Every structure is written in structure tokens, then in C-alpha cells.
Amino acid sequence: MTTSKRTKMLVMIVFIVMGAVTMSVSPQASAQQQQSSFGGVVEEPFAVVLKRDKEAKARVMAEHQRLLDARYDLSRRVDPNVKMTRGKPIPVGPTARLKGVTWEQLGKMSPDQIKEKGVFPYLPLPHIAHPVGGMVFPQAEVKALARLERFDMDFDLPEHFLPEFPPAMFLITRPDLGDVSKGQTVTIDNFYELFNGILNPKQLDGLRLLLTQFPQQQFNATADRKTEKPDGMRGVTCFDCHVNGHTSGATHLAGDVRPQEFRRRIETPSLRGVNIQRLFGSQRALKSVEDFTEFEQRAAYFDGDPVLASKKGLSILERGSQVHNMAEFQELLDFPPAPKLNILGRLDRTKATESEIRGEDLFFGKAQCAVCHTAPYYTDNLMHDLKVERFFKPRMEGGMMITAQGPIKNFPLRGIKESPPYLHDGRLLTLEDTVEFFNLILQLDLAAQEKKDLVAFLRVL
């Protein structure tokens, strides 16, 4: 056989083998294209990402704004007579836009009827840019702490639907002091001046750690970040989301769900009253404040991905001292005063209006609120599945799969007027929206005046 023929023969054999290999690995290759639980560690040059994200930001925000405008009336309506501790008036609703029905008509429809007509007004709320996700802070907070600004997106909900900034801070050990923050945002720069002589050394060190920046998924020193601020590259603090031990309304995506489109938006809950709580995390059912504190550092800061955590700067806190001290301070955070409640957490009817009295009767009666929200702190420390998926058909919207979300922690209602928006993802912008939501979920058929009375009672908690 000549050299030319041998060469041709070898080429033919190579093509046959390659074809056989391709056919044999095709199913495996297809499987490998499925979404992984792990995030990628290969990164583009930061300058490339920065340019692309900045150019896309206006489009990203406009698309999300269209979703919000289709769902809600976002105009500013507040009650100047009902205010949070430091004077911010609370928002008034309902804000949800209805589709061809009235609230009264909707309240008389069955879940199947609502689903079939596609008129459920309180669908799960997607993140501003759900495929990207991550911590996003309200504009009022970014204005005060510029290091929290992201170059790819801004916070979405208007300021009048958020807690006051900065919020007041109350301690169970020193109720005589009232707002111990003295109207300031507590930071690493002023905490010692504010709290030296009020806290013991362990608690003071715990507060210091809660105010210390640690690397996080979007705020870190690698090229895979969403901040261009040098001080933002140092990370975020626990009290960036939980400002003054309360909440700024900052949002994030839950790190314990995959794939990305199934992750839930999380609206930062308040840390007020954690001393009376027995479950921590909206769906994780962690059993102690120490577990929650350690989890946030090891997992939530990096979307539950230890590979990315190692890359970006995992901070492993020592359980016996650092985590313990942080937890000890958190357990001092108290609810705001509620002058119309008695020592059992029930309404002092000598101080209450007729509407508030009717609202309490509804809360503990027809409206069934007290089945889960028991006095004095208005929680049963359990998780509940509301099965909201009964009311809508699953679909993709805003980059999120709108579907069943499972059981969610039952948070306390004490001080509820100071922490809008409501539900775990913030989809309920006002207390009025919250009452309308549960009127549908529990099929209560409340009259218009009953809804108003129920809101009046919630405002005094």
C-alpha cells in the first residue's frame, strides 16, 4: 500500500472514530447542558462587565418598571395621622391593580375561578433583574452609604412604601432610653460613642462585628462584582440590610433554591424581637440566632455556593466568641412601644377607637388571623404553606418562574406598621394590600368596613 493510500485510510478511520465517539457521548453532553447548582468561577475582565452592565441598566430598569406599573398603583398615598416612630407617615392602599373585577367581586370568587380568569392581583414578585439577583439597597440608604450603590441596577420600590430611614432602635435592657440610635444610622464610625456605657463588653463587640464589612457576592474585591466603589469592594455589613437592627427594605434572592428562575425574592425582615423567635430564615427553619448569624456569613452572602465564597473572601466567624457576641446583641433588639396594648399584648379598650376594637374582634374571630398570629407578639413561631399557587397558573414573568413556593416562616406582627412592604418577597406594599391578600387566601368574604377595621387594629400592634 502506498504512503498516499495509507494516509487516506488513516483519515477515514479518524473520521469514523470521531463520529462514533460523538454519537456515544451525545446524551451525556446534553445532560451536561442542564443548569448546575454551582455558579461559574470563570470571570470576564471587570472593565468589560462594567461597560456592558452600565449600558444595559436603563433597559433593565425600564423592563422591571413596566412589570411593577402593570401590577400596582405606585403613586404616593400616605396617612399623615399614623406615623412610624421617627415621624414617617405609613403608606395607604390597596395598591394592586385589578383586571375587570372589583375587590368585592374578587372576594366572592373561588380559587379556581380566580385562576381561570387570571385575575389574582398578588403574584410572587421578581427581583429587579432576576437572572442576576443579589443584594440591592434603597436609594435613601445608598444616598447615606454610597458604597452600597450597584452599577447594574437600582432599587425598585418607591421610598414611601419602605420603612423610615434610619429607623429607631430599642433595647429590651434599657427601655428607659427610648431610641438609642438618637436618630442616627449606627455604623462602625459612631457605635462606640453611642453605646459605650450602655452595653457590656461582649455586646459591644457583637455590635462591632454586625457593623463590620465582609466580602459578599456582589460586593467584593474580585472582578466578579457589581460595585465600582473602592469601599464597596470591602463588602457589606449585617446592618446594611438590617439597619439599626430593623430593616431598610433591601432585597435579595434566597440562596437555597435552584435553578435561578425558581429562587424567591427576599425582603429583609426586621431583627426587632428576635429574642422571642424560635425559627430563623424565611424558609430555612434555622433554630437559633447563632445558627442564623453563622449561616448568613457562610452561605447567604454567597448564594449558598461555597466555591464562590472561597473565591471572593469567605469570613469564617468563631462560634464560641464572635458568633455568640453578635447573637447576644441581636437578642437585645426590642419592638417599638405600643401604647394601646396591655401587658398581655391585647388591646387596652379604654384607649382604643371603635374601629380598632372591631378590628381586634375580627383578628381573633372571623378573620382567623390569631390562628397563626397569637398574642402577645403575634406569631406562633411556625412555618405555614398558604398554597397561593391555587390562584394562578405557573408561568415565567420578569425572569422568575411564578409557581408554588412552599412553607414560609410566620413573622411577628408587633410593630408591623413600621416595616412595609409585607410578605416574604414584599409583594404586599401596604397593610390594606395585606388584608386583601388574606381575604382571598383564606376566603373570608370580609366586608369593606371589616377590612378597614382590621387595618386599624394592625396599625396599633
N, C-alpha and C positions, 0 to 999 in steps of 0.2 A: 504494500500500500504506500503510495507516495505521501510526502510530507503534506502536500496541499489537501489530499483526501483525509489524512488523519486530522488535520486542523478542522476541516468542515464537520467531521464526525464528532469531534470533541465539542464544537459549538452546539451541535444539535443535542448532544447529551446534556449539556449545561442547561439549555432552554427547557428540555423535558423535565429535568430535576427541579428547576425553579418553578415550573408550572405545578408540579406535584406538591412541592412544599407550600406554595401559595394556597392551593386548594385545601391542603390538610390543616393549615393554621387559620383559615378564614373565620370559622366560628369563634376561635379564641380571640382573634383580632377584633371581631365585632363585640365580644364581651368586654374587651379592654376599653372600648369606647364609652362604656357606661360611666355615669358620674361616680367619682371616687368620694369616699368620706374625708379624704385628706385634701388640703389646699396645695397648690403648686408652690414650690420654693424657687423656681427659676424666675428671675425678675428682669424687667426691662430697665434701661437707663432712666434714672429719675427725671431728667430733663424731657425725655420723650413722653413719659406718663403725665408730667405736669402740663405740658403744652396741649396734649390731646384732651385731658380732663377739663382744663380751663375752657377750651374751645367748645366742648360739649355741654358745659354746665348750664347755659341758658336753655338749651333744648331739653335737658333732663328736668330742670325745674318747671318748665312750661308744661311738659307732659304730665308731671305729677299734679300740677296746679289744676289742670283740666279734670283729673280724676276727683280731686277734692271739691271743685266747684260743681261737679255733677252730683256729688253726694250731699253737700252741705251748703247752707247759707252761712257764710263766714263773716258777715257784717257784725259790727260791734254792738252788742246789746248787753248791758250790764244793769245790775240793781244797785243804785247808789246808796241804798239803805242797809244793804247786807255786805259786810266787808270782811276780808281776811285780817289777821292780827295787826298788820302794819298799814292797813288802810286801803288795800286794793279792792275795788268792788268785784263781786263774783259775776261770772257770765250767766246769761239767761238764755234758755232755749224753749222748745226743741229747735235744733238746727238742721236736722235731717230733711232732705227734700223728698217728698212723696211723689209717687208716679200714678196719677189718676185716681187716687183714693184719699179719703180723709183719715185722720187718726181714729175717729170713732168707727168708721167702716173697717179699717185695718184691724182694730181690736176685736172685732166680731168674726174675723176670718180664721179658719183653721190653718195649721202649719202647711198642710198640703195645698190649700188654696193659695196661700201666700207664695209658696214655692212655684206653683204652676203659672201664676201671673207674673212672677219675677218682680214683686213689689216689696221685698224685705229691705228696710231702709238702713240696717246696721250690719253691713258685711264686714268681715275682717279687714283691717286697714293695712295696706302695704307700706313698706319702708319708702322713703323718698326716692331712692334708687335701689330697688330690692335685689337685683343681681349683684350689687356691690355691697350694700349694707354698711354696718359699722356704726360707731358712736357719732351722733350729731347733736349739737348743743344749740339751744335757743339763742336768738340774736341778742337779747338783753344780757345774757351771760357772756357771749362772745365779745360784746362791747366792753364788758368789765375785765374779761380774761382773754385777751386777743390770741393767746397761744392755742385756744380751743377751736379756732377757725379752720375749716376744711376748704381746700381749693376746688373740690369737685362738686360740692353741693352745700346748700344751706338748709336750716331747719324749716319745716313746712307750715306748722300751725301758727296762726296769728297770736300775738302776745296776750290778748285779752282772754284766751282760753287756757292760760297757763298759770301756775302758782306765782305769787308775788316774788320778786327778786330784789334783794336777797330776802329769804323768809326768816321769821323769828326762830329762835332756838330756846327750848325749855328743858330744864334738868329735873329729874324726879328727886334729886338730893337737895336742890335749892329752889323750891317753888317760890320762895320769898323774893327771888331776884327777877322774876319775870323773864323777859327776853335777854338772855345772857350774851347774845351776839351784839347787843347795843346798836342794832340796825346796820351792822357791817357784814360783809362777806368774810367769813372766817377762812383764813389762808395760813400758809406756813410763815408768812411775814408778820401776822398780828396775833396768832393764837396764844403765844406765851403771855403777852401783855394782857389779853382778855381773860385768861383762865388761870394764871398763876395765883395761888391763894384760894382758888375755888375748887380745883380738882386735886386729888392726891397724885403723887409722882407717877404711879402706874397708869392712871387715867390720862394724865398729861402726855405721857409718852405714846399711849394709844392714839390720842388725837393727833399728835405729830405725825404718826405713820399714816393716818387717814388723810392727811394733808400733803403727803409726800408723793411726788410724781414717780410712776413706774411705767416702763415701756408697755405699749398696748398695740393692738393690730393696726390701727390707723395712725397712731402717734408713737413713733419710734425713730431710731437713728439709721435704719436701713433705707435702701432705695424703694422698698415696698412700703410706702406710707402715703398719707393723704394730708400732710401738713407741710408747709414750706417755712414755718416759723422755727427759728433755732431753738427757742424754749419749748415749742411744741414737740420737738424731737426727743425731749427727755421723757415724754409720756403723759399720762393723766393721773389724777388723784381720785381716791374713793369719793371725796366730797366735791369733785367736779360734777358728777351726776347727782349725788345726794347732798346738795348744797346746804350747809348749816345743819346737816343731819336730817334734812327734809328731802325735797326734790326740786329740780329746776324744770322738770318735764322733758329732760333729754331722752332721746330714743336710741334704740339699738335693735339688733336681731338676736333672738335666743340662739345660743351656741350649741344646743343639744339636739338639733333636728337636721337631718339631711334628706334629700338634696336641698340646694339653696332655695328653690322656689317654695319649699314646704316650711321654711323657717318662719317663726312668728315674730312680728314686730313687738317690742317690749317698751312700754312707757315706764320710766324709772319710778318705782314705788317709794313712798316716804319711809324713813327709818324711825319716825316717831312711834314710840310704843313697842319697839321690838322686844322689850323685856317681858311682854305678856304673850308673845307669839311663840308657837311651837313648831311651825313649818317655815322654811325659808326658800325663796326662789319660786317663781310663778308656777313652774311645773316640776321642779326637781325634788321637792319634798325633803330638803336638807333638814337635819334635826336640831341644829344649834347655830347660834350666831357665829361661833368659831368655824363651823363647817362652811357656812356661807362666806365668811371673810376669806378663808383659805381657797375656796372654790373660785371666787372672783379672780384672785391673782393667778391661780394655776390654770384655769380653763376659760372662764368667761371673757377675760381680757383678750384672748387669742382665739375666740370662736370655738373653743373646745379642741384645738389642734395642737398637741404638744410639739410637733415638728416645727410649726411656725413660731411657737413660743420660744423654743430653743434658738431659733434663728434671730428673733427680734429682741430677746432680752428677758427671759423668764426670771422673775424675782421670787425665790423660794423663801417664804417667811417662816421663822422658827415658831412652832406651835405653842411651846410652853411659855414663851415670853411675848414675842411680837404679836402673834395672832391673839393670844389671851388678852393683852393690853388693849388692842384695837376693839375686841369684843366687849371688854369691860366698859369702855367709854360709850360704845353704841347702846349698851343696855341702860345708860343714864338718860337717854333721849325721851322726853315726855310729849304727850299730846298737848295741844293748846288748851287753855281754860275753856270750860263750857258752863257758863254761869246759870243756865237754865236747867241743868241736870242735877239730880240729887246724888247722894253718896252711893246709891245702887245703880247709877247710870241711867235712871229713868227720869222722865220729865217732872220737874217741880211745877205742878199745875198752878200754883199761886203766882208764878212768874210768866206763865205761857199765854199765848193768844189762843182764841178759839180754834183757829186753823191748825196751829201746832198740836193742840190737844186731839183734834180729829185725826191729824196725821199720825200721832203715836198710836191711836186706836187701830188705824189701818195697818200700820207697820207690824203690830203684834197680832193682827187679826186677818182681815180679808186679803191684804196684800202679801201675806206669808213671808215677809222679809225676815222676821225673827226666827224662822225655821233654821236659817243659816247664820244670821247676824244677831247673836244673843247679847244682851246687856251683861256687864257694863261697858265692854269695849267693842261690842257689836261684831264679833267674829266667833266662829266655832272651832277655829284652828284646824280646819279640814280642807280637802280639795273637793271640788264638785265639777261634774261634767254637765253643762247646760244643754248639750246636744243642739247647738244653734244650727247645725247643718240640716236640721229638719225643715228649715225655712228657705233654703236656696239650693240651686243646682251647682255642683262643683264646676269651676272654670278658672282659667288664668286671667288675672287682671292686675295691671301695674307690675308685672314681673313676678307675681305671687300666685300660688295655687290656692284659690279660695275653696276651702274644704273643711272637713271636721278637724277640730284642734284638741280634743280630749279634755281631761280634767284640769282645772286651774285653781290655784290657791285662793282661798277666801280671805281677803284682806280686811282689816278692821275698818269700821266706818267712823270711828271717833275722829273728829276734826276734818270730816270729808269735804266740807266746802272749801278747804284750803289746798286741795290737791287735784284740780282738774288737769287734764281730761281723765275719763274714767274707763274701766275695764282694763285688762292687762295690756292691750295694744293702743289704748287711748282713742278708740273709735267713738266713744260717747263723750261729746265735747262739754256737756253741761249736766247738772242734776236732772233737769227736765228730760233730756235725752235718756238718761239712765232709767228714769221711771217709765218712759215709753217703751224702752227696750224690754224691761222685765214684765211690763204689762202684756207684751206679746209672748215672751218666752214662757211665762207661767200661765198664760191665757186667763188673765184675771178679770178682764172686761171692766176696768175701772172707769168711772165717770170722770168728766173733765175736772170738776171740783175736787174729787177724790185725789186726782193726780197733783193738783195744786197743794192740797193739804199734806200729802206725803212729802213733797219737796220742802214745804215749810218746816216739817219735823226734821228732815235730813240736815237742814241748814243750822239747826241748834246743837247738833251732836258734837 
